[in-house]
Amino acid sequence: MASSFDQYQKRKLISSYFSVIISIALVLFLLGCLGLLVLNAKKVADHFREQVVVTIYLNDSAKDVEVNQLQKSLAMADYTKEAKYVSKEEAAQIVKSDLGEDFTEFLGTNPLQNSIDVYLKADFVTNETLDGITAELSNKAFIEDIKYDNNLVELMNDNVKKITFWVLILSAVFTLIAVLLINSSIRLAVYSKRFIIKTMQMVGATKRFIRKPFVFKSIQLGVIGAIVALVGMGVVLYYLNKTFPELELLQKPVLISALFIGIFLLGILITWVSTFIATQRFLNLKTDQLYY
């Protein structure tokens, strides 16, 4: 009978530890994924901003020297990521590929114009910068028109500001939730041993002596939970980088490593503090208060 009861107690203890580890791992995993989002939010936003193109349409009378000089000056500008010359023949091929038929046969001529597509660096994708570029180039006689999606740029910048704000708010909320959930799990684990704590205290054990094994065990659980969370984060990061290689998520390994180390240390810190507070609470309770 005693052996059966001991086995039951052992299974119950293992189940309790397992639930604590899972709780810690899930919370740290979600917090780590949010950290990855925060670290790469600007990179993702910059990626979409750099897809905005300013198209400079050239007159058919434009000389090759003028076009080459313009393209070189644009390529050397601080705001330019890439300046690409697109001939009217290349533009026709692109339109033909999109339409699935040769429109020049129907029209009998190619109405498209030679152009230069300018892709800006992310920090310069603002209406002010684009208006300045337009004003600077519009006085050149061989440039017929300059076009870009003004509404798209404005909408994109507004959305980036809103998303950045809410990501920061969400990060703060998730951090608070992480602390509360892990603290709750640790407190429940310590609560189940409140009578053992009080018994040890009654036979003369010091608070530090009683607290030490609880803190040590909780730190062990925190380490295991953090490792599980880091493995999950590594898998998510691997598949995101494989699925969206253009985002270059692994381009800054120092920041990624700092995040992983931070999540690991956070798991240890929260479990240590939570266990310290929980054991201290039961150490300070009177015997008759343990039943409430």
Buried (B, 14 or more C-beta within 10 A) or exposed (E): EEEEEEEEEEEEEEEBBEEBBEBBBBBBBBBBBBBBBBBBBEBBBBBBBBEBBBBBBBBEEBEEEBBEEBBEEBBEBEBBBEBBBBBBEBBBBEBBEEEEEEEBEEEEEEEBBBBBBBBBBBEBBBEEBBEEBBEEBEEBEBBBEBEBBEEEBEEBBEEBEEBBEEBEEEBEEBBEEBBEBBBEBBBBBBEEBBEEBBEBBEEEBEBEEBBEEBBEBBBBBBBBBBBBBBEBBEEBBEEBBEEEEEBEBEEEEEEBEEBBEBBBEBBBBBBBBBBBEBBEBBBEBEEEEEEE
